[in-house]
């Protein structure tokens, strides 16, 4: 199982996102999974991979959330949470997404 957080350095949300993902993995019974941080270094890289914004969470290469269209560059991603739009999903939302994707 490969769990990734795709991010760009200037995004203020990716570190919090990685921390929440680790918590969610534990709650989902997947605490053994290693979280790989994958930097997206340039606009060209973002375009070539179809970057959906920072942070993006993937499990075995599949976005945990319905991805928005590619940003076409380095941009922060926005998630719907129980309290409104935010730069990082809630831990409970990550648990639900992981539970829906993990086999």
N, C-alpha and C positions, 0 to 999 in steps of 0.2 A: 504494500500500500504506500503510495507516494502522496504526501500532503504538502502543498506549497502555498506560500504567500508571495504573490507577485506585487512588487511595489517600485516606486521611485523615491529616491532619498529625500527629496524636499517635501514629500507628502507628510503632513503632521499626524496622520492616522495609522500608518502601517505598524508601528511598534505596539500600540494598543491593540490593534487587530491581531497581531501575532500572539500577544498575551492571552487575549480572549479565546483564540483558537485552541491554544494549549489547554485552557480550562475546559473548553467544550469537549475536546477529545477525551479528557479524563472522565467527564460526566457521561459521555456516550459509550464508555467502556473501551475506548481506543487509546488509552493513555500511553501505550507502548509505541505508538506511531511517532516518528520523528518529523518535526516541522522544518521544511527547507525554505529558507528565505531566498527569493529569486529577484535580484535587482533588474529593473528595466532602465538601462543607462542613457538612452538617447531617444529622440523623437523618431529616428529611423527604425530603431529596435521596436518601439511601441507600434509603429505602423506595420512592420513586418510580422509581428505576432498577433495583431488584432487586439491589442491591449484594451481591456475594458475599464481601466482605471485602477488607482491605488487606494487601498489594498484589494486585490482579487484573490479569492481563496479557491484552490482546486484540489480535488481528490482524484488521483490517477488521471490527471489531465482534464477532468471535467469540472467546470465552474460549479461551485456549491449553490449558487443563486442564479436565477435566470439572468444571463448576462445582458446588459444593455448593448446597443451597437458599439463597435469599437470607437474609442475616443479619437483615434487618429493621431494620438500624441500622448504626452505625459500630462495626466490630469488625475485629480482625486475622484474617487468613486463615491456615490451616495447610495445609501441603503434605507429601505423602509423598515422602521422599528415600531415597537408598541407605543413609543412616545413621539413618533414623527420621523422625519428624515434625519439621518446621521451619517457621519463619515465611516462608521464601523457598525456592523451588526451587533445586536445584543448576544450575550453568551447563549441564552435560550434559543435564539434563532439559529445560531451556529450548530447547536446540538441537534435541533430538528433537521437542519440541512444535512448534517453528517449522517444522521440516522436514516434519512431517506436515500442517501447515496451509497453508504457502506454496505458491503456484502458480508 
